[in-house]
Amino acid sequence: MPASRLSRPAQPMPEFVRAALGRAKLMDRYRARPPYQRNDYLMWINKAKREATKQKRLDQMLAELKSGDVYMRMAWRPIR
């Protein structure tokens, strides 16, 4: 993810997020999202202080990727 195209610092992907995307078979959908969305999801998850909150946010991200038309609880459609 090129940092020059993001307005916020690039976020690292925690291993538990990578593993969850793999188990859910959603890595391709994650990678298909625009860089700002991928970074925002990771920042949102990384900023959580409690493990329960991290898991809740991860679950929301996975559900949104699975549905394909939601980003941070807002309607979203990929540009084609």
N, C-alpha and C positions, 0 to 999 in steps of 0.2 A: 504494500500500500504506500504509494509515494507521499511522503510528508508534505511536499510542496503543494499538493492539490487539496490538502485538508486545512481547515482553519483552526483545528484543535490538534494538540500533539497526538501522534500515532500511538495507539494503545496496544500493548502486548496481549496475545491470546493465551489465557491460562490453560494449562493442560486439561483441567476438568471440563472446560468449554469445548476444547478440541475433541475430547473423548465423547462428550454428549452429542456433538454434531455427527461424529462417526457412527455412534450407536443408533442414532435416529435417521441415519442416511440422508442428512440435510446439508452436508458440506457443500455440495454443488449449488444448492439454493442460496446458501450463505455467500459463497463466492460470486454469485450472479448479482447480488445486491450492489448498489453503488458504494464506493469507498467510504463516503461520509456515513452511510447507514451502518456498515460493518464496524467502523470506528466508534460510532455513537453507542451501539449495542455493547461493545467491549468496555467502553468507559463507564457506562451505566452499571454493568455487572461489577467491574473492578472497584468502583467507588463504594459499593455496599460494605458496611462494616460487619454485619452479622452473616454467618453462613446461611441461615434460613432465608435472608433477604437475597443473597446471591443466587440461591437455588430458585427462589420465586421468580426472579428476573430472568434467569436462564430458561426456566420453563415457559415464560411468556415469549421470549425470543424464539424458542423452538416452535411454539404454537403458531406464531406469526409467520415464520419461514414455511411451515407446513401449509398454512392456508394460502400463502403467496400474495395476498392482496392487502396486507396490513403491515404498518410500520409504526411502532410505538403507539399502538391503539388508534391509529389514524388510517383511513383508507389510503391505499397506495397502489399505483399501477406502474409497471416498468415501461420505460420508453422503448419503443420498437422501431 
